[in-house]
Every structure is written in structure tokens, then in C-alpha cells.
């Protein structure tokens, strides 16, 4: 009987490995080193370099590596929200490089070589489709997003200025800025475990158990049943119910409520991390979260995400004239910006010199102009669903269709941003339509969202 149970268990594991086989492979290599992983082509790390350095805050802003994948050479950006690169049927993302380790006080990368990359087959999801959900019931960027993968250095608190006690350190997960009491849910079906199950991880500072409890709102762990992955949720104000160690939790089941714990300066947020159990390292959760978001919230897929950016940071031109010339097509855009996810556009990301650097800069009284396009099959009446903070003006095909100010102040318990707060009735033209958003910053949450729809509310941009 025992033998039969063991055989059955083995078959279940084999089936799970087949069913859940698409999971990234993480490889470390030195400059000049070539590796061969499974049936992937040979990969050589040709070089690594820092492409932007923020001298004000003494930190690396952006970096990249050059790889040879089979017979192709490709440049891959490092970490954060950078898109994976596909070459020779391989999807590649660079997690970290050794240059980061020397610049931060918490030596938690545990990087033994020059770079760590993530690879899997092109067009494969990071996890099986439908196996996970987004950890929040609310859309991403629903609040002031504070910290992402690798983004914490000399931490600048909006109210306190530079927080010396935080100093140079990196962030090994993702903070979702949310509002008080937002529900947090389990991203997958898994097993509830305790930090005490992983003493080596506590010793390496991969995990914490500050509340000295096997299960608590400040360190809630769920182990994936088939993959070598541990999901780490923290800074919750309380749990949704009395969870037991070893209990099976279902995908999407409520875990607890977002709070203002942690070192975020008192702003409500959820910290979410992914730990690779075999590699014993944190991995960048953003690519996973992006896929789960797209699967979990299809209602939010019709936002405009691609923009030309017009930015006049030093006010070299009068703002009014600059805006007029942009609308008349007399000024070329400074660069293009693609929002990392459908939803709220954080303008400071769009105008940052480097995305990694830009998220930690809080500069007030800026103005930016972004232009997006969408296609319409016929001339028809429609609506622009628009939300914003600060002062905004909205143009459709060169005509001003909205001008207004959102005076709601930013507060950790009060939401200054309202999705689709403006639904402006307009006329769409057959073919390509152009929207221009001129937005002035009056609080730290410098943002807008826009989506074109028919008068019946049917999405135009899918």
C-alpha cells in the first residue's frame, strides 16, 4: 500500500512538472563566459555597463548587458520594468548585475558572478495561463506607487525629506501603493508556510520574522505546490481569517488588508516578493505581475498606453506657447513612452531620464505633454474617459475638449485620483485619431488615464 502511495505521488509530481513546465531558468555568468542551458542556444555575456548614473543621489540609474545568443548579439536592459528581449526563440530578461552590489548597504543579491539573467522559450508565459491572479482586487497603480524592483536607494520621503536611516539599499520586491483597507489575495493555490521553515533564508535576510509568529500579517508566505517558488506578502494590517501552517489556500482567496507598515513613510501599500527556493534568491516579480494583471483585469485593457512625450523641464519656452506649438505640430517629441501596464500613466515615469531613477524623484510644478493615437473605422460620436490629478487640458484632433483641475490633495487615506472621472462626448474621425494631454503637476501623484469608447461604452482600443 505504501509503495502504491509513493508511486501515485511520483506520478502526480511528474504530471505537475509537465503541466507546469514553462517556468524561467535563472543563469549567472561572468563577462566572457558561455553557458549552455538545456536545449537553449549557447549564451555568452559579452559586456555589462551602467548607462545612467545619478550623481545627486549617488546611485546607478540604469544599466544593460550585451549577450550573444546563438549567432545573434542583443542588448538587454537590467531589471525593473524593462521589457524582455526575444532573440533566437529565447525570451531573455536581466535581473541584476554585479555593479549594483557594491553600491548598496544590504548585500542581498547573493550574486556570485557578473550578471543574472532569466530565460525561457519565446511566446511562453512565465507561468501557465490561468494559474495565477493579480494580488490586488484593485487595478494596478491605483495609488502612489512607491518602490519597485531595485528602486530604493537614498530614500526620499515626501514629508520627511531624505531619510538617513534608510540610506543606500535595494528593494527586492514590489510595493503597490493602495488605499487603506484594500484586500490582498493569494496569487495562486499554495501551501501556507512560516519563516521558521526557512532558517537559512532568515540568516541571509531573504526573509524576516519580526513579529516572531509562525504566520502573521507582516510576513505571510505561500509556497507554490509544483514550482520552486515562495510568495512573500507583507505590511498588512491584519489577516482575513485565522490561517494555519500547512493549510492549502486557494487562488484568489483573501489574505488580509493593506496597511501603512514598513519604511514607506506612512503610505498604505502591499509589499510582494518572489523567492526562488532552489536558487535561494529574490527574483524580479514585475514580469510575472504584468502577466497576471493582464489575465485578471481584462476590463482595464483598453487604456491608451503608447505616447509621444513633449517635455520642457527647464522652461526654455513659455509653457503656453510650447503647448500651442505641440498641438499645431510645430515641435518634435523628445522621446516615446510605453506605459508598462494598461491603466494610470505616472507622468514622472514618462519624463524620467531613466525609469529606475525617475521613480524616486519627487519634483513639483512640472508640466508635460503626451500624445497618443487610436483608430476608428468610421466617423462616429464617441466619448473620452479621462481621469487626472493636477491641472489638465485634453485635445482631440487639435481641438480642446476638456480643461480642468483636480484639487484633491494626496493623503494616505484619501484617493486623489478617480478613474474615468471625466467622460467627454466628442466626435471621432474615420482613421487615426490623435489625443494630446497637457498635464501640470500640483501634487506628488502626477498622473492621468485615458481610454476612448463609443457612446454605448464599447472600447475602441483593444
C-alpha positions as CSV (number, residue, x, y, z in Angstrom):
1,X,0.0,0.0,0.0
2,X,2.8,2.4,0.9
3,X,4.6,1.6,-2.3
4,X,1.4,2.4,-4.3
5,X,1.1,5.7,-2.5
6,X,4.7,6.6,-3.3
7,X,4.2,5.6,-7.0
8,X,1.0,7.7,-7.2
9,X,2.7,10.7,-5.6
10,X,5.6,10.3,-8.0
11,X,3.2,10.3,-11.0
12,X,1.4,13.4,-9.7
13,X,4.8,15.2,-9.5
14,X,5.7,14.1,-13.0
15,X,2.4,15.3,-14.3
16,X,2.8,18.6,-12.5
17,X,6.2,19.1,-13.9
18,X,4.8,18.5,-17.4
19,X,1.8,20.7,-16.9
20,X,3.7,23.5,-15.2
21,X,6.9,23.1,-17.2
22,X,7.1,26.7,-18.5
23,X,9.0,28.5,-15.8
24,X,12.0,30.7,-16.3
25,X,15.6,29.4,-15.9
26,X,17.9,31.7,-14.0
27,X,21.6,31.7,-15.0
28,X,24.6,33.5,-13.6
29,X,27.6,34.2,-15.8
30,X,30.8,36.3,-15.9
31,X,31.8,38.5,-18.8
32,X,33.3,36.3,-21.5
33,X,31.7,33.2,-20.1
34,X,29.5,31.0,-22.3
35,X,26.7,28.8,-20.8
36,X,24.6,26.1,-22.3
37,X,21.2,25.5,-20.5
38,X,19.1,22.6,-21.6
39,X,18.0,22.9,-25.3
40,X,18.5,26.7,-25.4
41,X,21.3,28.0,-27.7
42,X,24.6,28.9,-26.1
43,X,24.6,32.3,-24.3
44,X,27.7,34.4,-23.8
45,X,27.9,37.5,-21.7
46,X,29.9,39.9,-23.9
47,X,29.8,43.0,-21.6
48,X,27.9,44.9,-18.9
49,X,27.8,48.6,-18.3
50,X,26.0,51.3,-16.4
51,X,24.2,53.6,-18.8
52,X,23.0,56.3,-16.4
53,X,24.3,57.4,-13.0
54,X,22.5,59.7,-10.7
55,X,25.2,61.8,-9.1
56,X,22.8,63.7,-6.9
57,X,21.8,60.6,-5.0
58,X,25.0,58.6,-5.8
59,X,23.2,55.6,-7.3
60,X,23.0,53.6,-10.5
61,X,20.1,54.7,-12.6
62,X,20.1,52.2,-15.5
63,X,22.3,49.5,-16.9
64,X,22.4,46.9,-19.6
65,X,24.2,43.8,-20.7
66,X,25.3,42.6,-24.2
67,X,24.7,39.0,-24.9
68,X,25.4,36.6,-27.7
69,X,22.5,34.1,-28.0
70,X,23.5,31.5,-30.6
71,X,24.7,33.6,-33.5
72,X,22.8,36.8,-32.6
73,X,24.1,39.7,-30.4
74,X,21.5,41.5,-28.4
75,X,21.4,44.3,-25.7
76,X,19.2,43.6,-22.7
77,X,18.4,46.3,-20.1
78,X,18.7,45.4,-16.4
79,X,15.8,44.8,-14.0
80,X,12.9,46.9,-13.1
81,X,10.1,47.3,-15.7
82,X,12.3,46.8,-18.8
83,X,10.7,44.6,-21.4
84,X,12.2,41.2,-22.0
85,X,14.1,40.7,-25.3
86,X,13.3,37.9,-27.7
87,X,16.1,36.5,-29.9
88,X,16.7,33.1,-31.5
89,X,13.4,31.9,-30.0
90,X,14.6,32.8,-26.5
91,X,12.9,35.3,-24.2
92,X,15.6,37.0,-22.0
93,X,15.5,39.4,-19.1
94,X,18.4,40.7,-17.0
95,X,17.7,40.6,-13.3
96,X,20.8,42.2,-11.7
97,X,24.4,42.9,-12.4
98,X,27.4,42.9,-10.0
99,X,27.7,46.7,-10.2
100,X,24.6,47.1,-8.0
101,X,26.0,45.1,-5.2
102,X,28.8,47.5,-4.3
103,X,26.5,50.5,-4.2
104,X,24.0,49.2,-1.6
105,X,24.3,48.5,2.1
106,X,22.1,45.4,2.2
107,X,24.1,42.8,0.3
108,X,21.1,40.7,-0.5
109,X,21.6,39.9,-4.2
110,X,23.8,36.9,-3.4
111,X,25.1,37.3,-6.9
112,X,28.2,35.2,-7.4
113,X,29.0,36.3,-11.0
114,X,28.8,39.4,-13.1
115,X,25.1,39.1,-14.2
116,X,22.0,37.0,-13.5
117,X,19.6,36.5,-16.5
118,X,16.2,35.0,-16.8
119,X,15.5,32.8,-19.9
120,X,12.6,30.8,-21.3
121,X,11.2,29.9,-24.7
122,X,9.8,32.8,-26.7
123,X,6.0,33.2,-26.6
124,X,5.7,31.1,-23.5
125,X,4.1,32.6,-20.4
126,X,6.2,32.8,-17.3
127,X,3.6,30.7,-15.5
128,X,0.8,28.6,-17.1
129,X,-2.0,30.8,-18.3
130,X,-4.8,30.9,-15.7
131,X,-2.7,29.5,-12.9
132,X,-2.4,32.9,-11.1
133,X,-4.2,36.1,-10.4
134,X,-3.1,39.6,-9.6
135,X,-2.6,40.1,-5.8
136,X,-5.0,43.0,-5.5
137,X,-8.7,43.4,-6.3
138,X,-8.0,46.9,-7.4
139,X,-6.3,48.0,-10.7
140,X,-2.5,48.4,-10.6
141,X,-1.3,51.9,-10.0
142,X,-4.5,52.7,-8.0
143,X,-2.4,54.7,-5.6
144,X,1.0,56.3,-5.3
145,X,3.4,53.6,-6.4
146,X,6.4,53.9,-4.1
147,X,9.0,51.2,-4.8
148,X,9.7,48.6,-7.5
149,X,12.4,46.1,-8.1
150,X,15.9,47.7,-7.4
151,X,14.4,51.2,-7.0
152,X,15.2,52.1,-3.4
153,X,18.5,54.0,-2.8
154,X,18.8,57.2,-0.7
155,X,15.2,57.0,0.2
156,X,13.4,60.4,-0.2
157,X,10.2,60.7,1.9
158,X,7.7,63.2,0.6
159,X,7.1,64.7,4.0
160,X,10.4,64.0,5.8
161,X,13.0,64.7,3.1
162,X,16.0,62.4,2.9
163,X,15.6,59.6,5.4
164,X,19.2,59.0,6.5
165,X,18.4,55.7,8.4
166,X,17.3,54.1,5.1
167,X,20.5,55.0,3.2
168,X,21.5,53.2,0.0
169,X,19.6,49.9,-0.3
170,X,17.8,48.0,-2.9
171,X,14.3,46.7,-3.0
172,X,13.8,43.0,-3.5
173,X,10.1,43.0,-4.3
174,X,7.3,45.3,-5.4
175,X,5.3,47.8,-3.4
176,X,1.8,48.5,-4.6
177,X,0.6,52.0,-3.5
178,X,-3.0,51.4,-2.5
179,X,-5.6,52.9,-0.1
180,X,-6.4,52.0,3.4
181,X,-8.0,48.6,3.9
182,X,-7.6,47.3,0.3
183,X,-8.0,43.5,0.2
184,X,-4.9,41.4,-0.7
185,X,-5.4,38.0,-2.3
186,X,-3.3,34.9,-2.9
187,X,-1.9,34.9,-6.4
188,X,-2.1,31.1,-6.7
189,X,-3.2,27.9,-5.0
190,X,-0.5,27.0,-2.5
191,X,0.6,25.9,0.9
192,X,0.8,28.3,3.9
193,X,4.3,28.2,5.4
194,X,6.3,30.0,8.1
195,X,9.6,31.9,8.0
196,X,10.7,29.4,10.6
197,X,10.6,26.7,7.9
198,X,13.5,28.6,6.1
199,X,16.1,29.5,8.8
200,X,18.7,29.8,6.1
201,X,16.6,32.5,4.3
202,X,16.3,34.4,7.6
203,X,20.0,34.3,8.1
204,X,20.6,35.6,4.5
205,X,18.0,38.3,5.0
206,X,15.8,36.9,2.3
207,X,13.0,36.6,4.9
208,X,12.1,38.3,8.1
209,X,10.1,37.3,11.1
210,X,10.0,40.5,13.0
211,X,6.7,39.6,14.8
212,X,8.1,36.3,15.9
213,X,4.9,34.5,14.8
214,X,4.7,31.4,12.5
215,X,2.1,33.2,10.5
216,X,1.4,37.0,10.7
217,X,0.3,40.0,8.7
218,X,3.8,41.3,8.5
219,X,5.2,38.2,6.9
220,X,2.7,35.9,5.1
221,X,4.2,33.2,3.0
222,X,2.6,30.9,0.4
223,X,4.6,28.1,-1.3
224,X,3.7,27.1,-4.8
225,X,2.8,23.4,-4.8
226,X,4.7,22.5,-8.0
227,X,7.2,25.2,-8.7
228,X,10.3,26.1,-6.6
229,X,8.7,29.4,-5.7
230,X,7.8,31.2,-2.4
231,X,5.4,34.2,-2.5
232,X,6.0,36.7,0.2
233,X,3.3,39.3,1.3
234,X,4.0,41.8,4.0
235,X,2.9,45.1,5.6
236,X,-0.7,44.0,6.0
237,X,-2.8,45.5,8.9
238,X,-4.4,42.2,9.6
239,X,-5.3,38.8,8.1
240,X,-8.7,37.9,6.6
241,X,-9.1,34.9,8.9
242,X,-7.2,32.6,11.2
243,X,-4.8,30.8,8.9
244,X,-2.9,27.6,9.9
245,X,0.5,26.5,9.0
246,X,0.4,23.7,6.3
247,X,-3.1,24.7,5.2
248,X,-3.9,24.8,1.5
249,X,-5.0,28.2,0.3
250,X,-6.9,28.7,-3.0
251,X,-6.1,31.0,-5.9
252,X,-7.7,34.4,-5.3
253,X,-8.5,33.8,-1.6
254,X,-8.4,36.9,0.5
255,X,-5.3,37.1,2.8
256,X,-5.5,40.4,4.5
257,X,-5.7,44.2,4.3
258,X,-3.1,46.7,3.1
259,X,-1.6,49.0,5.7
260,X,1.0,51.7,6.3
261,X,3.6,49.4,7.8
262,X,7.2,49.2,6.6
263,X,9.5,52.0,5.6
264,X,7.3,53.8,3.1
265,X,6.9,57.0,5.2
266,X,3.4,56.0,6.3
267,X,1.8,55.4,2.9
268,X,-0.5,52.4,2.5
269,X,1.0,49.7,0.4
270,X,1.4,46.0,-0.1
271,X,5.0,44.5,-0.5
272,X,5.1,41.5,-2.7
273,X,8.2,39.4,-3.4
274,X,9.0,36.1,-5.2
275,X,11.8,33.9,-3.8
276,X,13.3,31.2,-5.9
277,X,13.7,28.3,-3.4
278,X,16.4,26.4,-5.4
279,X,18.5,29.4,-6.3
280,X,17.9,31.0,-2.8
281,X,17.4,34.5,-4.3
282,X,14.7,37.0,-4.8
283,X,13.7,37.4,-8.5
284,X,12.1,40.3,-10.2
285,X,8.3,40.0,-9.7
286,X,7.4,42.5,-12.4
287,X,7.2,40.3,-15.4
288,X,5.0,37.8,-13.5
289,X,2.8,40.5,-12.1
290,X,2.3,42.0,-15.6
291,X,1.1,38.7,-17.0
292,X,-1.3,38.1,-14.0
293,X,-2.6,41.6,-14.3
294,X,-3.5,41.2,-17.9
295,X,-5.3,37.9,-17.2
296,X,-7.1,39.1,-14.1
297,X,-8.3,42.5,-15.1
298,X,-9.4,42.5,-18.8
299,X,-11.7,45.4,-18.1
300,X,-8.6,47.6,-18.0
301,X,-7.1,46.6,-21.3
302,X,-8.5,49.5,-23.4
303,X,-6.5,52.3,-21.9
304,X,-4.1,54.2,-24.2
305,X,-0.5,53.1,-23.3
306,X,1.7,54.4,-26.1
307,X,2.6,58.1,-26.2
308,X,4.9,60.6,-27.8
309,X,6.4,62.8,-25.0
310,X,6.9,66.5,-25.2
311,X,8.8,67.8,-22.1
312,X,10.2,71.2,-21.4
313,X,11.8,70.7,-18.0
314,X,13.9,73.9,-17.9
315,X,11.1,76.0,-19.3
316,X,13.2,77.1,-22.2
317,X,9.9,78.1,-23.9
318,X,6.9,79.7,-22.4
319,X,4.6,76.9,-21.3
320,X,1.5,78.3,-23.1
321,X,3.5,78.7,-26.4
322,X,5.1,75.3,-26.0
323,X,1.7,73.7,-25.7
324,X,0.3,75.6,-28.6
325,X,3.2,74.6,-30.8
326,X,2.9,70.9,-29.8
327,X,-0.8,71.0,-30.7
328,X,0.0,72.6,-34.1
329,X,2.6,70.0,-34.8
330,X,5.5,72.5,-34.8
331,X,7.6,70.7,-32.2
332,X,9.0,67.2,-32.4
333,X,8.6,64.8,-29.4
334,X,11.6,64.3,-27.1
335,X,11.0,60.6,-27.0
336,X,8.4,57.8,-27.0
337,X,6.9,56.2,-23.8
338,X,5.0,53.0,-23.4
339,X,3.1,52.6,-20.2
340,X,4.2,49.4,-18.5
341,X,0.6,48.3,-17.9
342,X,-2.8,49.4,-19.1
343,X,-4.1,51.9,-16.5
344,X,-2.8,55.0,-14.9
345,X,0.1,56.8,-16.6
346,X,2.6,58.0,-14.0
347,X,3.9,61.1,-15.8
348,X,7.1,61.2,-13.9
349,X,8.0,57.8,-15.4
350,X,7.3,59.1,-18.8
351,X,9.6,62.1,-18.4
352,X,12.4,60.4,-16.4
353,X,15.9,60.3,-17.9
354,X,16.0,56.6,-16.8
355,X,12.9,54.8,-15.4
356,X,14.8,53.4,-12.5
357,X,16.0,56.8,-11.4
358,X,12.8,58.6,-12.1
359,X,10.5,56.7,-9.7
360,X,12.4,58.1,-6.7
361,X,12.5,61.7,-7.8
362,X,9.7,64.0,-6.3
363,X,9.9,67.3,-8.1
364,X,6.9,69.6,-8.1
365,X,5.3,72.1,-10.5
366,X,6.4,70.3,-13.6
367,X,4.5,70.3,-16.9
368,X,4.5,67.6,-19.6
369,X,2.6,66.9,-22.8
370,X,1.8,63.4,-24.1
371,X,0.3,62.5,-27.4
372,X,-1.5,59.2,-28.1
373,X,-3.4,57.8,-31.1
374,X,-6.2,55.3,-31.7
375,X,-8.1,54.2,-34.9
376,X,-11.8,54.4,-35.7
377,X,-13.5,52.6,-38.5
378,X,-15.9,55.4,-39.3
379,X,-16.8,59.0,-38.4
380,X,-18.9,58.5,-35.3
381,X,-19.9,60.0,-31.9
382,X,-17.8,58.8,-29.0
383,X,-16.5,59.5,-25.5
384,X,-13.1,60.1,-24.0
385,X,-13.0,58.6,-20.5
386,X,-10.4,60.6,-18.7
387,X,-9.0,60.9,-15.2
388,X,-6.2,63.0,-13.9
389,X,-4.5,64.8,-11.0
390,X,-3.4,68.4,-11.0
391,X,-4.3,70.7,-13.9
392,X,-5.0,69.0,-17.3
393,X,-6.1,70.0,-20.8
394,X,-7.3,67.4,-23.3
395,X,-7.2,67.9,-27.1
396,X,-8.8,65.6,-29.7
397,X,-7.6,66.1,-33.3
398,X,-6.3,69.6,-32.4
399,X,-9.5,70.8,-30.6
400,X,-9.6,71.5,-26.9
401,X,-12.3,69.2,-25.4
402,X,-11.5,69.4,-21.7
403,X,-9.8,71.8,-19.3
404,X,-9.9,71.3,-15.5
405,X,-8.2,70.9,-12.2
406,X,-8.3,68.1,-9.7
407,X,-7.7,69.8,-6.3
408,X,-7.9,66.7,-4.2
409,X,-4.7,66.6,-2.0
410,X,-2.7,63.5,-1.7
411,X,-3.2,61.7,1.6
412,X,-2.5,58.1,2.5
413,X,-6.2,57.6,3.4
414,X,-7.7,59.8,0.7
415,X,-7.6,58.9,-3.0
416,X,-6.8,62.0,-5.2
417,X,-7.2,60.1,-8.4
418,X,-10.6,59.0,-9.8
419,X,-10.7,56.6,-12.8
420,X,-12.8,58.0,-15.7
421,X,-13.9,61.0,-13.7
422,X,-14.5,62.9,-16.9
423,X,-16.5,61.3,-19.8
424,X,-16.3,63.9,-22.5
425,X,-18.7,63.5,-25.5
426,X,-16.7,64.0,-28.7
427,X,-16.8,63.2,-32.4
428,X,-14.3,60.6,-33.7
429,X,-12.9,60.7,-37.2
430,X,-12.6,57.8,-39.6
431,X,-9.0,56.5,-39.5
432,X,-6.4,57.6,-37.0
433,X,-7.4,60.0,-34.2
434,X,-5.0,62.0,-32.0
435,X,-5.3,62.9,-28.4
436,X,-3.0,65.3,-26.6
437,X,-2.8,65.6,-22.8
438,X,-1.1,68.6,-21.3
439,X,-0.8,68.0,-17.6
440,X,0.6,70.2,-14.8
441,X,1.8,68.7,-11.5
442,X,0.3,70.0,-8.3
443,X,0.8,67.0,-6.0
444,X,3.2,64.0,-5.9
445,X,0.8,61.8,-7.7
446,X,1.3,63.2,-11.2
447,X,-0.9,61.1,-13.3
448,X,-3.7,60.6,-15.8
449,X,-5.6,57.8,-17.5
450,X,-7.5,57.9,-20.8
451,X,-9.5,55.5,-22.9
452,X,-11.7,56.1,-26.0
453,X,-15.1,54.5,-26.1
454,X,-18.3,54.7,-28.1
455,X,-21.4,56.4,-26.7
456,X,-22.5,53.0,-25.6
457,X,-19.3,52.5,-23.6
458,X,-17.8,49.9,-26.0
459,X,-14.0,50.0,-26.0
460,X,-12.3,51.5,-29.1
461,X,-8.7,50.4,-28.1
462,X,-8.4,46.6,-27.8
